[in-house]
Amino acid sequence: MQILLVEDDVRISDFVVKGLVENGFNVQLCASAEEAREIVFDTSFDVIILDVMLPGVDGIQLTKMIRYKSILTPILVLSALNDTEDKVAALDSGADDFLVKPFHFKELISRINALTRRTKYQKQEIHQNDILVQELRIDLDKHAVYQHGEKIELSPKELKLLIYLAENKDRVVSRTMILNAVWGINFDNNTNVVDVYISYLRNKIDESKHQYIQTIKGTGYMMQG
């Protein structure tokens, strides 16, 4: 299990990292929100643990940034502040749990396990008629596509093309195969409509460091699963 810990107090971070590693977790430590921001947007974690009082950008602001980017990783906030207003502010910013310092390490482990169980159950509840391709979820019943939990607006033809590519993920499909499946067998084979719609899809689903649809030179396209 991968955990990101954002804590600037060396005494606390040493204690938490040591305990988590002893319990079988893999931990990446950041001493500031700015450092964590560069990592969390490009790396997948099972749980994010962060302190509220950080130098520069604080934990509440970092939580809002993470949620703004549609990253749904469970967030556990650590804080020496125990007022109701502080807890409400953390939870309203997008955090999933709040733990007051000082805390017993067994309680920290218990809360981490609870957060990961909840995430596991949520994933199990995904409808059997969905297609999953990395961060994309295609709901075939509702004819809807979601990325990081956020809905992506696609035209009917874009959706049909995406479904065909997803159903054949990790398999190279030719332009002719795509034409037949999406536009019909009698469609003009000399058209560049496939390339145009592939471009449309890429503009909507590709992320800064990840391209879902690969061009296979001289053959066609492949969606990587």
C-alpha positions in Angstrom: 0.0 0.0 0.0 1.4 3.4 -1.0 1.0 6.3 1.4 2.0 9.9 1.0 2.8 11.7 4.2 3.0 15.5 4.2 4.5 16.6 7.5 7.1 19.3 8.3 7.8 18.3 11.9 10.8 16.0 11.7 10.0 14.4 15.1 6.5 13.5 14.0 7.4 12.4 10.5 10.2 10.1 11.7 7.8 8.5 14.2 5.0 8.0 11.6 7.2 6.8 8.8 9.0 4.3 11.1 5.7 2.9 12.3 4.0 2.7 8.9 7.0 0.9 7.4 7.1 -1.5 10.3 3.4 -2.3 9.5 4.2 -3.0 5.9 3.3 0.3 4.2 5.3 2.1 1.6 5.7 5.7 2.5 6.7 8.8 0.6 7.5 11.8 2.8 7.1 15.5 1.8 7.9 18.4 4.1 5.7 21.0 2.4 2.5 21.2 0.4 4.4 22.6 -2.5 6.6 19.5 -2.7 3.6 17.2 -2.2 1.7 19.0 -5.0 4.3 18.2 -7.6 4.2 14.5 -6.6 0.5 13.8 -6.0 -0.6 15.1 -9.4 1.6 12.5 -11.1 1.7 9.6 -8.7 -1.1 7.3 -7.4 -1.4 6.7 -3.7 -3.8 4.7 -1.6 -4.0 7.2 1.2 -2.7 10.8 1.8 -1.9 11.8 5.3 -1.2 15.5 5.8 -0.7 18.0 8.5 -2.8 21.2 8.6 0.0 23.6 9.8 2.5 23.5 7.0 5.0 26.2 5.9 3.6 28.2 2.9 0.5 26.5 1.6 -1.3 24.8 4.4 -3.0 21.4 4.6 -6.5 22.7 3.9 -5.4 24.6 0.8 -3.5 21.5 -0.4 -6.6 19.3 0.1 -8.6 21.7 -2.0 -6.0 21.7 -4.7 -6.0 17.8 -4.7 -9.8 17.7 -5.0 -9.9 20.4 -7.6 -7.8 18.1 -9.8 -10.4 15.4 -9.3 -8.0 13.2 -7.4 -10.2 11.1 -5.1 -7.5 9.4 -3.0 -8.6 9.3 0.7 -7.1 12.1 2.7 -6.5 11.9 6.5 -5.8 15.2 8.1 -3.5 15.4 11.2 -3.8 18.5 13.4 -3.0 19.8 16.9 -6.2 21.8 16.6 -9.2 20.2 18.2 -11.9 22.8 17.7 -15.1 21.8 15.9 -14.5 24.6 13.4 -11.1 23.2 12.4 -12.5 19.7 11.8 -15.4 21.1 9.8 -13.0 23.2 7.7 -10.8 20.1 6.9 -13.8 17.9 6.0 -15.5 20.6 4.0 -12.2 21.1 2.0 -12.4 17.5 0.9 -10.7 15.5 3.6 -12.1 12.1 4.5 -11.0 11.9 8.2 -9.4 14.1 10.9 -7.1 12.9 13.6 -6.0 15.1 16.5 -2.3 15.2 17.7 -1.0 13.6 19.8 -2.5 10.3 18.7 -2.0 6.6 19.4 -0.3 4.9 16.5 -2.8 2.0 16.6 -5.6 4.5 16.0 -3.7 5.9 12.9 -3.4 2.4 11.5 -7.0 1.7 12.2 -8.1 4.9 10.4 -5.9 4.1 7.4 -7.4 0.6 7.2 -11.0 2.1 7.4 -10.3 4.5 4.6 -8.9 1.8 2.3 -11.8 -0.5 3.1 -14.2 2.2 2.1 -12.4 2.8 -1.1 -12.3 -1.0 -1.9 -16.1 -1.3 -1.3 -16.8 1.7 -3.5 -14.8 0.1 -6.3 -16.7 -3.1 -5.8 -20.0 -1.3 -6.2 -19.1 -0.2 -9.7 -21.8 -1.6 -12.0 -20.8 -4.8 -13.9 -21.9 -3.2 -17.1 -19.1 -0.6 -16.8 -15.8 -0.6 -18.8 -12.7 0.5 -16.9 -9.6 1.7 -18.7 -7.1 3.1 -16.1 -8.8 6.3 -14.8 -11.7 6.2 -17.3 -15.0 4.6 -16.5 -17.6 4.0 -19.2 -21.1 3.5 -17.9 -22.8 1.6 -20.7 -26.3 1.8 -19.1 -26.2 5.6 -18.7 -24.0 6.2 -21.9 -21.7 8.3 -19.7 -17.9 8.6 -19.3 -16.1 9.6 -16.1 -12.4 10.4 -15.5 -11.2 10.7 -11.9 -14.9 10.7 -11.0 -15.7 13.7 -13.2 -18.1 13.3 -16.1 -16.6 13.9 -19.6 -19.0 15.2 -22.3 -18.8 13.2 -25.5 -20.8 13.3 -28.7 -22.7 10.1 -29.6 -20.1 9.2 -32.2 -17.2 10.0 -29.8 -18.8 7.7 -27.2 -19.3 4.9 -29.7 -15.7 5.2 -30.8 -14.4 5.2 -27.2 -16.5 2.2 -26.4 -15.2 0.2 -29.4 -11.6 1.1 -28.5 -12.1 0.2 -24.8 -13.7 -3.1 -25.7 -10.6 -3.9 -27.7 -8.1 -2.4 -25.3 -4.5 -3.5 -25.7 -5.4 -4.7 -29.2 -4.5 -2.9 -32.5 -7.6 -2.1 -34.5 -7.3 -0.8 -38.1 -9.1 2.3 -39.5 -11.3 0.0 -41.5 -12.3 -2.0 -38.5 -13.2 1.2 -36.7 -15.1 2.6 -39.6 -17.2 -0.6 -39.9 -17.9 -0.7 -36.1 -18.6 2.9 -35.5 -19.9 4.4 -38.8 -21.1 1.3 -40.6 -19.8 -1.1 -43.3 -20.9 1.1 -46.2 -19.1 4.2 -45.0 -16.5 5.7 -47.4 -13.2 4.0 -46.7 -11.2 6.9 -48.1 -12.4 9.3 -45.5 -10.2 10.6 -42.7 -13.2 10.7 -40.2 -11.5 8.1 -38.0 -8.4 10.2 -37.5 -10.5 13.4 -36.9 -12.5 11.7 -34.2 -9.5 10.1 -32.6 -8.1 13.6 -32.3 -11.4 14.8 -30.7 -11.2 12.0 -28.2 -7.6 12.6 -27.3 -8.3 16.3 -26.6 -11.0 15.2 -24.1 -9.4 12.3 -22.3 -5.6 12.5 -22.6 -3.8 13.8 -19.5 -0.6 15.8 -19.3 1.7 12.8 -19.0 -0.5 10.0 -20.3 -2.0 9.3 -23.8 -4.7 6.7 -23.8 -4.9 6.1 -27.5 -1.7 5.1 -29.3 -1.1 5.4 -33.0 0.3 2.3 -34.5 2.0 3.5 -37.6 0.8 1.9 -40.8 -1.9 -0.2 -39.0 -4.3 1.8 -36.9 -4.9 2.6 -33.2 -4.7 0.9 -29.9 -6.1 1.9 -26.5 -3.8 1.0 -23.6 -5.5 -0.6 -20.7 
